[in-house]
Amino acid sequence: MAWINEFRNRLDRFESSVPSVGDEIPISIKIRIDSGCYSRGCCPAAYRIIDRKLSDLRKDSERFEFEEHETGPEILVYLAVTAAGLGLAKSIIELVTTIIKARTEGRKKGDRHDDPITIIVRRLDSLDSGDSLLEERLITFHQNESVTDDLIEKIILDGSDKLVQAAVTKKRAASRKKTIRPKK
């Protein structure tokens, strides 16, 4: 439960510092390693590549937050929800691609770790009974696998769609429980 509180606090800070515009849902895109380390200290060459991309994005005033964790970076961002479907800024897709590719490039430049990387999308769904963590593990990449922006966009949007649908299903189930049915 402590981890969910920590996650809630990160999302709350993000929503306070970067207000939503229109129909947007805050999500976390986690680029996670299952073992080893993907931090600045363990992978300095990879982080030099990531830092260059982050610098470019911050110049353009992109609406996101970048969190560093020993298990890999996390991007807090808004997912646009429209009648046409879900959307994510092209620059965020490019950042995720850069983070994945930086791991392989960093290894070539002396970084010690080359463990596989998994993309995970997460969000909190608030119900009357409290927050519920919704999480989708999307794909795992091994060193030197081909990664493109188009592939990353499709994977993240498909996974995010599952999160949104799961939230809708939970809300419907919760409202059915609240419905009082007359006795026959």
PyRosetta script that sets phi, psi and omega in degrees:
from pyrosetta import init, pose_from_sequence

init()
pose = pose_from_sequence("MAWINEFRNRLDRFESSVPSVGDEIPISIKIRIDSGCYSRGCCPAAYRIIDRKLSDLRKDSERFEFEEHETGPEILVYLAVTAAGLGLAKSIIELVTTIIKARTEGRKKGDRHDDPITIIVRRLDSLDSGDSLLEERLITFHQNESVTDDLIEKIILDGSDKLVQAAVTKKRAASRKKTIRPKK")
pose.set_psi(1, -31.4)
pose.set_omega(1, 180.0)
pose.set_phi(2, -62.3)
pose.set_psi(2, -38.5)
pose.set_omega(2, -179.9)
pose.set_phi(3, -64.0)
pose.set_psi(3, -40.1)
pose.set_omega(3, 178.8)
pose.set_phi(4, -64.3)
pose.set_psi(4, -39.0)
pose.set_omega(4, 176.7)
pose.set_phi(5, -62.0)
pose.set_psi(5, -42.0)
pose.set_omega(5, 177.3)
pose.set_phi(6, -61.4)
pose.set_psi(6, -45.1)
pose.set_omega(6, 179.3)
pose.set_phi(7, -63.1)
pose.set_psi(7, -44.4)
pose.set_omega(7, 178.1)
pose.set_phi(8, -58.5)
pose.set_psi(8, -43.2)
pose.set_omega(8, 179.8)
pose.set_phi(9, -62.4)
pose.set_psi(9, -41.0)
pose.set_omega(9, 177.8)
pose.set_phi(10, -62.8)
pose.set_psi(10, -45.3)
pose.set_omega(10, 178.7)
pose.set_phi(11, -64.7)
pose.set_psi(11, -39.9)
pose.set_omega(11, 178.2)
pose.set_phi(12, -61.6)
pose.set_psi(12, -44.5)
pose.set_omega(12, 177.9)
pose.set_phi(13, -61.1)
pose.set_psi(13, -42.6)
pose.set_omega(13, 179.1)
pose.set_phi(14, -61.1)
pose.set_psi(14, -48.9)
pose.set_omega(14, -178.5)
pose.set_phi(15, -64.5)
pose.set_psi(15, -31.2)
pose.set_omega(15, 177.8)
pose.set_phi(16, -72.2)
pose.set_psi(16, -39.3)
pose.set_omega(16, -176.2)
pose.set_phi(17, -87.4)
pose.set_psi(17, -22.8)
pose.set_omega(17, -179.8)
pose.set_phi(18, -131.5)
pose.set_psi(18, 86.9)
pose.set_omega(18, -177.2)
pose.set_phi(19, -62.7)
pose.set_psi(19, 148.1)
pose.set_omega(19, 179.3)
pose.set_phi(20, -74.0)
pose.set_psi(20, 158.5)
pose.set_omega(20, 177.9)
pose.set_phi(21, -126.6)
pose.set_psi(21, 115.2)
pose.set_omega(21, 179.7)
pose.set_phi(22, 71.2)
pose.set_psi(22, -148.4)
pose.set_omega(22, -179.1)
pose.set_phi(23, -86.2)
pose.set_psi(23, 90.8)
pose.set_omega(23, 179.5)
pose.set_phi(24, -129.9)
pose.set_psi(24, 148.8)
pose.set_omega(24, 178.7)
pose.set_phi(25, -120.7)
pose.set_psi(25, 128.2)
pose.set_omega(25, 176.4)
pose.set_phi(26, -73.2)
pose.set_psi(26, 132.9)
pose.set_omega(26, 177.3)
pose.set_phi(27, -133.9)
pose.set_psi(27, 164.2)
pose.set_omega(27, 173.7)
pose.set_phi(28, -114.2)
pose.set_psi(28, 131.4)
pose.set_omega(28, 171.5)
pose.set_phi(29, -110.9)
pose.set_psi(29, 109.8)
pose.set_omega(29, -177.1)
pose.set_phi(30, -103.8)
pose.set_psi(30, 127.5)
pose.set_omega(30, 173.9)
pose.set_phi(31, -103.9)
pose.set_psi(31, 101.8)
pose.set_omega(31, -166.0)
pose.set_phi(32, -115.2)
pose.set_psi(32, 143.5)
pose.set_omega(32, 170.0)
pose.set_phi(33, -102.1)
pose.set_psi(33, 144.5)
pose.set_omega(33, -179.3)
pose.set_phi(34, -85.2)
pose.set_psi(34, -23.2)
pose.set_omega(34, 174.5)
pose.set_phi(35, -149.0)
pose.set_psi(35, 161.2)
pose.set_omega(35, -178.2)
pose.set_phi(36, 86.6)
pose.set_psi(36, -148.0)
pose.set_omega(36, -174.2)
pose.set_phi(37, -146.6)
pose.set_psi(37, 141.3)
pose.set_omega(37, 171.6)
pose.set_phi(38, -134.7)
pose.set_psi(38, 63.8)
pose.set_omega(38, 178.5)
pose.set_phi(39, -116.3)
pose.set_psi(39, 171.6)
pose.set_omega(39, 179.7)
pose.set_phi(40, -59.5)
pose.set_psi(40, -38.5)
pose.set_omega(40, -178.8)
pose.set_phi(41, -68.6)
pose.set_psi(41, -36.9)
pose.set_omega(41, -178.4)
pose.set_phi(42, -85.9)
pose.set_psi(42, -27.3)
pose.set_omega(42, -173.3)
pose.set_phi(43, -131.7)
pose.set_psi(43, 61.6)
pose.set_omega(43, -176.0)
pose.set_phi(44, -62.7)
pose.set_psi(44, -36.7)
pose.set_omega(44, -179.9)
pose.set_phi(45, -66.3)
pose.set_psi(45, -41.5)
pose.set_omega(45, 177.5)
pose.set_phi(46, -62.4)
pose.set_psi(46, -42.5)
pose.set_omega(46, -178.3)
pose.set_phi(47, -69.6)
pose.set_psi(47, -25.3)
pose.set_omega(47, 173.9)
pose.set_phi(48, -64.4)
pose.set_psi(48, -40.0)
pose.set_omega(48, 177.7)
pose.set_phi(49, -66.3)
pose.set_psi(49, -46.5)
pose.set_omega(49, 179.6)
pose.set_phi(50, -62.2)
pose.set_psi(50, -43.3)
pose.set_omega(50, -179.3)
pose.set_phi(51, -61.1)
pose.set_psi(51, -37.7)
pose.set_omega(51, 177.2)
pose.set_phi(52, -62.1)
pose.set_psi(52, -44.2)
pose.set_omega(52, 179.5)
pose.set_phi(53, -64.8)
pose.set_psi(53, -43.6)
pose.set_omega(53, 178.9)
pose.set_phi(54, -61.3)
pose.set_psi(54, -40.2)
pose.set_omega(54, 179.1)
pose.set_phi(55, -60.6)
pose.set_psi(55, -44.3)
pose.set_omega(55, 177.7)
pose.set_phi(56, -62.1)
pose.set_psi(56, -43.4)
pose.set_omega(56, -178.4)
pose.set_phi(57, -66.1)
pose.set_psi(57, -40.4)
pose.set_omega(57, -178.3)
pose.set_phi(58, -68.1)
pose.set_psi(58, -29.5)
pose.set_omega(58, 175.2)
pose.set_phi(59, -63.9)
pose.set_psi(59, -33.4)
pose.set_omega(59, -178.9)
pose.set_phi(60, -87.1)
pose.set_psi(60, 6.2)
pose.set_omega(60, 178.6)
pose.set_phi(61, 56.6)
pose.set_psi(61, 42.4)
pose.set_omega(61, 177.1)
pose.set_phi(62, -64.7)
pose.set_psi(62, 150.6)
pose.set_omega(62, -176.4)
pose.set_phi(63, -97.7)
pose.set_psi(63, 84.0)
pose.set_omega(63, 179.6)
pose.set_phi(64, -158.2)
pose.set_psi(64, 167.8)
pose.set_omega(64, 169.9)
pose.set_phi(65, -129.8)
pose.set_psi(65, 142.7)
pose.set_omega(65, -179.4)
pose.set_phi(66, -111.7)
pose.set_psi(66, 123.6)
pose.set_omega(66, -179.5)
pose.set_phi(67, -114.7)
pose.set_psi(67, 132.6)
pose.set_omega(67, 176.5)
pose.set_phi(68, -96.9)
pose.set_psi(68, 133.3)
pose.set_omega(68, 176.0)
pose.set_phi(69, -135.9)
pose.set_psi(69, 155.0)
pose.set_omega(69, 177.9)
pose.set_phi(70, -61.1)
pose.set_psi(70, -30.8)
pose.set_omega(70, -179.1)
pose.set_phi(71, -84.3)
pose.set_psi(71, 0.8)
pose.set_omega(71, 178.1)
pose.set_phi(72, 125.8)
pose.set_psi(72, 161.5)
pose.set_omega(72, -176.6)
pose.set_phi(73, -68.7)
pose.set_psi(73, 156.5)
pose.set_omega(73, 176.5)
pose.set_phi(74, -132.6)
pose.set_psi(74, 136.3)
pose.set_omega(74, 177.6)
pose.set_phi(75, -114.7)
pose.set_psi(75, 123.0)
pose.set_omega(75, 174.4)
pose.set_phi(76, -98.6)
pose.set_psi(76, 126.6)
pose.set_omega(76, -172.4)
pose.set_phi(77, -154.8)
pose.set_psi(77, 163.9)
pose.set_omega(77, 175.6)
pose.set_phi(78, -95.4)
pose.set_psi(78, 139.2)
pose.set_omega(78, 174.1)
pose.set_phi(79, -100.4)
pose.set_psi(79, 121.9)
pose.set_omega(79, 179.0)
pose.set_phi(80, -76.9)
pose.set_psi(80, 131.6)
pose.set_omega(80, 178.5)
pose.set_phi(81, -114.6)
pose.set_psi(81, 113.1)
pose.set_omega(81, -179.0)
pose.set_phi(82, -126.5)
pose.set_psi(82, 171.8)
pose.set_omega(82, 177.5)
pose.set_phi(83, -62.2)
pose.set_psi(83, -29.4)
pose.set_omega(83, -179.6)
pose.set_phi(84, -79.7)
pose.set_psi(84, -12.0)
pose.set_omega(84, -179.6)
pose.set_phi(85, 134.0)
pose.set_psi(85, -157.9)
pose.set_omega(85, -177.9)
pose.set_phi(86, -98.3)
pose.set_psi(86, 151.0)
pose.set_omega(86, 178.9)
pose.set_phi(87, -143.2)
pose.set_psi(87, 151.3)
pose.set_omega(87, 179.2)
pose.set_phi(88, -140.4)
pose.set_psi(88, 140.4)
pose.set_omega(88, -178.2)
pose.set_phi(89, -57.5)
pose.set_psi(89, 138.6)
pose.set_omega(89, 179.3)
pose.set_phi(90, -55.6)
pose.set_psi(90, -38.1)
pose.set_omega(90, -178.1)
pose.set_phi(91, -64.9)
pose.set_psi(91, -31.2)
pose.set_omega(91, 178.2)
pose.set_phi(92, -71.9)
pose.set_psi(92, -40.1)
pose.set_omega(92, 175.7)
pose.set_phi(93, -59.4)
pose.set_psi(93, -45.4)
pose.set_omega(93, 179.4)
pose.set_phi(94, -62.8)
pose.set_psi(94, -36.6)
pose.set_omega(94, 178.3)
pose.set_phi(95, -64.1)
pose.set_psi(95, -44.8)
pose.set_omega(95, 178.5)
pose.set_phi(96, -60.6)
pose.set_psi(96, -44.8)
pose.set_omega(96, 178.5)
pose.set_phi(97, -60.4)
pose.set_psi(97, -43.2)
pose.set_omega(97, 178.8)
pose.set_phi(98, -60.7)
pose.set_psi(98, -43.4)
pose.set_omega(98, -179.2)
pose.set_phi(99, -61.7)
pose.set_psi(99, -42.0)
pose.set_omega(99, -179.6)
pose.set_phi(100, -67.8)
pose.set_psi(100, -46.6)
pose.set_omega(100, -179.5)
pose.set_phi(101, -67.5)
pose.set_psi(101, -32.4)
pose.set_omega(101, -179.1)
pose.set_phi(102, -62.1)
pose.set_psi(102, -31.9)
pose.set_omega(102, 178.8)
pose.set_phi(103, -60.5)
pose.set_psi(103, -47.1)
pose.set_omega(103, 179.0)
pose.set_phi(104, -68.1)
pose.set_psi(104, -45.3)
pose.set_omega(104, 179.8)
pose.set_phi(105, -63.4)
pose.set_psi(105, -39.5)
pose.set_omega(105, 178.3)
pose.set_phi(106, -61.1)
pose.set_psi(106, -40.1)
pose.set_omega(106, 178.9)
pose.set_phi(107, -61.8)
pose.set_psi(107, -40.1)
pose.set_omega(107, 178.7)
pose.set_phi(108, -64.8)
pose.set_psi(108, -25.5)
pose.set_omega(108, -177.3)
pose.set_phi(109, -101.9)
pose.set_psi(109, 14.4)
pose.set_omega(109, 172.6)
pose.set_phi(110, 112.5)
pose.set_psi(110, -5.6)
pose.set_omega(110, 176.0)
pose.set_phi(111, -62.9)
pose.set_psi(111, 147.0)
pose.set_omega(111, -172.9)
pose.set_phi(112, -81.1)
pose.set_psi(112, -24.2)
pose.set_omega(112, -168.9)
pose.set_phi(113, -108.2)
pose.set_psi(113, 144.5)
pose.set_omega(113, 175.3)
pose.set_phi(114, -143.7)
pose.set_psi(114, 30.1)
pose.set_omega(114, 179.3)
pose.set_phi(115, -62.7)
pose.set_psi(115, 153.8)
pose.set_omega(115, 177.4)
pose.set_phi(116, -58.4)
pose.set_psi(116, 154.4)
pose.set_omega(116, -179.2)
pose.set_phi(117, -118.4)
pose.set_psi(117, 135.2)
pose.set_omega(117, 177.9)
pose.set_phi(118, -115.2)
pose.set_psi(118, 136.0)
pose.set_omega(118, 173.8)
pose.set_phi(119, -93.9)
pose.set_psi(119, 130.4)
pose.set_omega(119, -180.0)
pose.set_phi(120, -129.0)
pose.set_psi(120, 135.6)
pose.set_omega(120, 170.1)
pose.set_phi(121, -111.4)
pose.set_psi(121, 140.8)
pose.set_omega(121, -177.8)
pose.set_phi(122, -138.8)
pose.set_psi(122, 154.6)
pose.set_omega(122, 169.7)
pose.set_phi(123, -157.1)
pose.set_psi(123, 164.1)
pose.set_omega(123, 175.0)
pose.set_phi(124, -102.3)
pose.set_psi(124, 139.7)
pose.set_omega(124, 175.7)
pose.set_phi(125, -116.2)
pose.set_psi(125, 118.0)
pose.set_omega(125, -177.8)
pose.set_phi(126, -88.4)
pose.set_psi(126, 124.0)
pose.set_omega(126, 175.1)
pose.set_phi(127, -120.3)
pose.set_psi(127, 167.5)
pose.set_omega(127, 178.3)
pose.set_phi(128, -57.1)
pose.set_psi(128, -30.7)
pose.set_omega(128, -177.6)
pose.set_phi(129, -84.4)
pose.set_psi(129, 1.4)
pose.set_omega(129, -179.9)
pose.set_phi(130, 121.1)
pose.set_psi(130, 179.9)
pose.set_omega(130, -178.6)
pose.set_phi(131, -76.0)
pose.set_psi(131, 143.4)
pose.set_omega(131, 176.6)
pose.set_phi(132, -121.7)
pose.set_psi(132, 129.7)
pose.set_omega(132, 178.4)
pose.set_phi(133, -83.0)
pose.set_psi(133, 125.8)
pose.set_omega(133, 174.6)
pose.set_phi(134, -109.6)
pose.set_psi(134, 130.4)
pose.set_omega(134, -174.4)
pose.set_phi(135, -143.9)
pose.set_psi(135, 137.3)
pose.set_omega(135, 174.9)
pose.set_phi(136, -127.5)
pose.set_psi(136, 120.3)
pose.set_omega(136, 171.6)
pose.set_phi(137, -83.9)
pose.set_psi(137, 117.9)
pose.set_omega(137, -168.3)
pose.set_phi(138, -93.5)
pose.set_psi(138, -51.6)
pose.set_omega(138, -176.3)
pose.set_phi(139, -163.1)
pose.set_psi(139, 151.6)
pose.set_omega(139, 175.1)
pose.set_phi(140, -115.8)
pose.set_psi(140, 130.6)
pose.set_omega(140, 177.2)
pose.set_phi(141, -108.3)
pose.set_psi(141, 137.4)
pose.set_omega(141, 174.3)
pose.set_phi(142, -101.5)
pose.set_psi(142, 163.0)
pose.set_omega(142, -178.2)
pose.set_phi(143, -52.9)
pose.set_psi(143, 137.7)
pose.set_omega(143, 175.9)
pose.set_phi(144, 71.3)
pose.set_psi(144, 9.4)
pose.set_omega(144, 174.1)
pose.set_phi(145, -73.4)
pose.set_psi(145, 149.2)
pose.set_omega(145, 179.4)
pose.set_phi(146, -71.1)
pose.set_psi(146, 128.6)
pose.set_omega(146, -179.6)
pose.set_phi(147, -132.1)
pose.set_psi(147, 125.0)
pose.set_omega(147, 177.8)
pose.set_phi(148, -124.5)
pose.set_psi(148, 158.9)
pose.set_omega(148, 177.0)
pose.set_phi(149, -59.5)
pose.set_psi(149, -40.8)
pose.set_omega(149, -179.6)
pose.set_phi(150, -61.6)
pose.set_psi(150, -42.9)
pose.set_omega(150, 178.7)
pose.set_phi(151, -63.4)
pose.set_psi(151, -46.6)
pose.set_omega(151, -178.9)
pose.set_phi(152, -62.3)
pose.set_psi(152, -43.9)
pose.set_omega(152, 179.6)
pose.set_phi(153, -59.8)
pose.set_psi(153, -48.0)
pose.set_omega(153, -179.3)
pose.set_phi(154, -60.6)
pose.set_psi(154, -46.2)
pose.set_omega(154, -178.1)
pose.set_phi(155, -62.7)
pose.set_psi(155, -46.4)
pose.set_omega(155, -177.5)
pose.set_phi(156, -68.0)
pose.set_psi(156, -43.9)
pose.set_omega(156, -179.2)
pose.set_phi(157, -67.4)
pose.set_psi(157, -38.9)
pose.set_omega(157, 176.4)
pose.set_phi(158, -62.7)
pose.set_psi(158, -44.9)
pose.set_omega(158, 178.9)
pose.set_phi(159, -65.5)
pose.set_psi(159, -39.3)
pose.set_omega(159, 178.9)
pose.set_phi(160, -66.4)
pose.set_psi(160, -36.3)
pose.set_omega(160, 176.5)
pose.set_phi(161, -60.2)
pose.set_psi(161, -39.6)
pose.set_omega(161, 177.0)
pose.set_phi(162, -62.7)
pose.set_psi(162, -38.6)
pose.set_omega(162, 178.2)
pose.set_phi(163, -64.2)
pose.set_psi(163, -43.9)
pose.set_omega(163, -179.7)
pose.set_phi(164, -64.6)
pose.set_psi(164, -44.4)
pose.set_omega(164, 179.3)
pose.set_phi(165, -64.2)
pose.set_psi(165, -38.2)
pose.set_omega(165, 177.9)
pose.set_phi(166, -63.3)
pose.set_psi(166, -38.9)
pose.set_omega(166, 178.9)
pose.set_phi(167, -65.6)
pose.set_psi(167, -42.5)
pose.set_omega(167, 178.9)
pose.set_phi(168, -62.1)
pose.set_psi(168, -44.8)
pose.set_omega(168, 179.6)
pose.set_phi(169, -61.2)
pose.set_psi(169, -44.2)
pose.set_omega(169, 179.6)
pose.set_phi(170, -63.3)
pose.set_psi(170, -41.7)
pose.set_omega(170, -179.5)
pose.set_phi(171, -65.7)
pose.set_psi(171, -39.8)
pose.set_omega(171, 177.8)
pose.set_phi(172, -63.6)
pose.set_psi(172, -43.4)
pose.set_omega(172, 179.5)
pose.set_phi(173, -63.6)
pose.set_psi(173, -40.7)
pose.set_omega(173, 179.8)
pose.set_phi(174, -66.1)
pose.set_psi(174, -39.1)
pose.set_omega(174, -179.5)
pose.set_phi(175, -71.5)
pose.set_psi(175, -31.4)
pose.set_omega(175, 176.1)
pose.set_phi(176, -65.5)
pose.set_psi(176, -37.3)
pose.set_omega(176, 179.0)
pose.set_phi(177, -64.9)
pose.set_psi(177, -32.1)
pose.set_omega(177, -178.2)
pose.set_phi(178, -79.2)
pose.set_psi(178, -22.7)
pose.set_omega(178, -177.3)
pose.set_phi(179, -66.0)
pose.set_psi(179, 127.0)
pose.set_omega(179, 177.9)
pose.set_phi(180, -92.0)
pose.set_psi(180, 122.7)
pose.set_omega(180, -179.6)
pose.set_phi(181, -98.9)
pose.set_psi(181, 133.0)
pose.set_omega(181, 178.0)
pose.set_phi(182, -68.2)
pose.set_psi(182, 147.1)
pose.set_omega(182, 177.6)
pose.set_phi(183, -74.4)
pose.set_psi(183, 145.5)
pose.set_omega(183, 179.6)
pose.set_phi(184, -90.0)
pose.dump_pdb("model.pdb")
